[in-house]
Amino acid sequence: MTKELERHAIVVVGGGPAGLAAAIGAYEAGERDILVLERDTQLGGILNQCIHNGFGLHTFQEELTGPEYAARYIALADELGIERRLGTMVMDISADRVVTAVSSEAGITRIQAGAVILAMGCRERPRGALAIPGYRPAGIYSAGTAQRLVNIEGQLPGREIVILGSGDIGLIMARRMTFEGAHVQCVAEVMPYSGGLKRNIVQCLNDFDIPLLLSHTVTRIEGRQRVEAVWIAEVDEHMKPIPGTEVRYPCDTLLLSVGLLPENELSREAGVELSPVTRGPVVNESLETSIPGVFACGNVLHVHDLVDYVSEEAANAGASAARFVQGAIDAGDGQRIPIVATDGVRYTVPSSVSVTRMPEALTVRFRVGNVFRDHYVSVYLGDERIQHRKKRVMAPGEMEQITLKRAELLAHPDIESITVKLEEE
Ligand SMILES: Cc1cc2nc3c(=O)[nH]c(=O)nc-3n(C[C@H](O)[C@H](O)[C@H](O)COP(=O)(O)OP(=O)(O)OC[C@H]3O[C@@H](n4cnc5c(N)ncnc54)[C@H](O)[C@@H]3O)c2cc1C
């Protein structure tokens, strides 16, 4: 027997910080019929395993742990009576916004959504170990899996640790494993700069005398049953190991922290256009994807460094979704202007803007492709430079932002593009 199609104004896919803030943002924008679908048995997403502090400095001006930060949003969602279904995995989203989900309690459910908000987060890149010769013995973990084992399951994955990749999770796990009594020998990073936040390098490595080996990589893994040692070599500017620089590190565990990727299968299958740079959906000023009425926020859109920005962005996505179902988003696109990222700027979110649909001030976030010292972030409307702000250091691990003002764009009615770039002077 085919179940009847359920209907909800807004369906949020994922109950992590992005999904929760999006649902609350939609509620605050006047929408009441909101349903959050979460595959896990609890809300909060990745924050539940991030028991270190450092969350919420911007949002609450307090240093919270991940679970504490999540708890604030869960409490607010409870207060507002936002409906959620846990243990419910979304399997498919169609271009006409029919969401198919499965749970052990309800079986397969099909929901016609007025608007869908994608908030599925990201997953770890598995790439690190694949290019390393040797057997695949026990003792190789992604840093996030190790974090889950230690912080949620209460298991220590090993005692002598080498970490490949200096993304934030790797840095945080270097400190965490040290706290748990393991010995972290080093963090090797193939790039000449770390992929993580500066504050994590200081607080998680420097404070514990854990060496960060920049321009180094793992070239060999020893051991058949269990990791016995890894070999680390320096790399040249083409990231090729330099002969004669290999050093053997006896260890029982290799943690991989080689980056995060938006969880984009559902988005891709729905037919949402994806950015080749962020691997998340291409969105406009309303955080709306290429499918009308499908919005995206949080790490599924682009990998964020701070959860505060996730919450802020997601609240905007929620408000936009509410406006969409209320018919308040102008269907006509007005004048749509592409935002071009160039000269050191890898991408921008959003990647285009409609002057008629944008708010008075629009935050545009981006990441740079290298470490830049004493460079200017410049914004051009056509040929005219309208912003020129010097920054002492910009690094790929930290997100940057500019603000576009509607009034300024209205004063330039003929421009065909907005350019965000880095300049030396
Ligand atoms: C190890 C680590 C350390 C961090 N440290 C800090 C820090 O110190 N300070 C800071 O500010 N930020 C930190 N962050 C960043 C911050 O935690 C993330 O940016 C934030 O959690 C992203 O939120 P999200 O909701 O987009 O994704 P997630 O938290 O990953 O949530 C996504 C949710 O979607 C659910 N989901 C996915 N697919 C489906 C599906 N098909 N159906 C149903 N549900 C689904 C998942 O189960 C999950 O609950 C850290 C992140 C990590 C990984």
PDBQT file of the ligand as one rigid body, heavy atoms in Angstrom, charges set to zero:
ROOT
HETATM    1  C1  LIG A 501      36.630  18.087  14.772  1.00  0.00    +0.000 C 
HETATM    2  C2  LIG A 501      36.005  19.420  14.617  1.00  0.00    +0.000 A 
HETATM    3  C3  LIG A 501      36.386  20.438  15.461  1.00  0.00    +0.000 A 
HETATM    4  C4  LIG A 501      35.793  21.694  15.367  1.00  0.00    +0.000 A 
HETATM    5  N1  LIG A 501      36.177  22.671  16.230  1.00  0.00    +0.000 NA
HETATM    6  C5  LIG A 501      35.538  23.865  16.217  1.00  0.00    +0.000 A 
HETATM    7  C6  LIG A 501      35.819  24.872  17.201  1.00  0.00    +0.000 A 
HETATM    8  O1  LIG A 501      36.676  24.697  18.052  1.00  0.00    +0.000 OA
HETATM    9  N2  LIG A 501      35.125  26.039  17.160  1.00  0.00    +0.000 N 
HETATM   10  C7  LIG A 501      34.162  26.244  16.212  1.00  0.00    +0.000 A 
HETATM   11  O2  LIG A 501      33.522  27.308  16.223  1.00  0.00    +0.000 OA
HETATM   12  N3  LIG A 501      33.887  25.314  15.260  1.00  0.00    +0.000 NA
HETATM   13  C8  LIG A 501      34.542  24.135  15.229  1.00  0.00    +0.000 A 
HETATM   14  N4  LIG A 501      34.241  23.168  14.306  1.00  0.00    +0.000 N 
HETATM   15  C9  LIG A 501      33.305  23.503  13.212  1.00  0.00    +0.000 C 
HETATM   16  C10 LIG A 501      31.846  23.246  13.521  1.00  0.00    +0.000 C 
HETATM   17  O3  LIG A 501      31.685  22.184  14.419  1.00  0.00    +0.000 OA
HETATM   18  C11 LIG A 501      31.141  22.909  12.232  1.00  0.00    +0.000 C 
HETATM   19  O4  LIG A 501      31.372  23.973  11.363  1.00  0.00    +0.000 OA
HETATM   20  C12 LIG A 501      29.628  22.716  12.420  1.00  0.00    +0.000 C 
HETATM   21  O5  LIG A 501      29.380  21.637  13.287  1.00  0.00    +0.000 OA
HETATM   22  C13 LIG A 501      28.946  22.436  11.076  1.00  0.00    +0.000 C 
HETATM   23  O6  LIG A 501      27.556  22.309  11.266  1.00  0.00    +0.000 OA
HETATM   24  P1  LIG A 501      26.608  21.588  10.224  1.00  0.00    +0.000 P 
HETATM   25  O7  LIG A 501      25.259  21.562  10.836  1.00  0.00    +0.000 OA
HETATM   26  O8  LIG A 501      26.792  22.179   8.895  1.00  0.00    +0.000 OA
HETATM   27  O9  LIG A 501      27.187  20.093  10.110  1.00  0.00    +0.000 OA
HETATM   28  P2  LIG A 501      27.141  18.867  11.129  1.00  0.00    +0.000 P 
HETATM   29  O10 LIG A 501      27.446  19.296  12.513  1.00  0.00    +0.000 OA
HETATM   30  O11 LIG A 501      28.008  17.837  10.526  1.00  0.00    +0.000 OA
HETATM   31  O12 LIG A 501      25.624  18.384  11.071  1.00  0.00    +0.000 OA
HETATM   32  C14 LIG A 501      25.060  17.760   9.944  1.00  0.00    +0.000 C 
HETATM   33  C15 LIG A 501      23.925  16.868  10.414  1.00  0.00    +0.000 C 
HETATM   34  O13 LIG A 501      23.234  16.361   9.281  1.00  0.00    +0.000 OA
HETATM   35  C16 LIG A 501      22.910  14.999   9.524  1.00  0.00    +0.000 C 
HETATM   36  N5  LIG A 501      22.718  14.347   8.219  1.00  0.00    +0.000 N 
HETATM   37  C17 LIG A 501      23.620  14.203   7.207  1.00  0.00    +0.000 A 
HETATM   38  N6  LIG A 501      23.079  13.557   6.167  1.00  0.00    +0.000 NA
HETATM   39  C18 LIG A 501      21.792  13.300   6.510  1.00  0.00    +0.000 A 
HETATM   40  C19 LIG A 501      20.707  12.638   5.841  1.00  0.00    +0.000 A 
HETATM   41  N7  LIG A 501      20.842  12.130   4.606  1.00  0.00    +0.000 N 
HETATM   42  N8  LIG A 501      19.516  12.531   6.480  1.00  0.00    +0.000 NA
HETATM   43  C20 LIG A 501      19.364  13.037   7.743  1.00  0.00    +0.000 A 
HETATM   44  N9  LIG A 501      20.350  13.660   8.421  1.00  0.00    +0.000 NA
HETATM   45  C21 LIG A 501      21.545  13.785   7.813  1.00  0.00    +0.000 A 
HETATM   46  C22 LIG A 501      24.124  14.484  10.288  1.00  0.00    +0.000 C 
HETATM   47  O14 LIG A 501      23.832  13.298  11.002  1.00  0.00    +0.000 OA
HETATM   48  C23 LIG A 501      24.430  15.668  11.209  1.00  0.00    +0.000 C 
HETATM   49  O15 LIG A 501      23.742  15.595  12.429  1.00  0.00    +0.000 OA
HETATM   50  C24 LIG A 501      34.824  21.917  14.371  1.00  0.00    +0.000 A 
HETATM   51  C25 LIG A 501      34.452  20.886  13.505  1.00  0.00    +0.000 A 
HETATM   52  C26 LIG A 501      35.033  19.652  13.613  1.00  0.00    +0.000 A 
HETATM   53  C27 LIG A 501      34.621  18.562  12.653  1.00  0.00    +0.000 C 
ENDROOT
TORSDOF 0
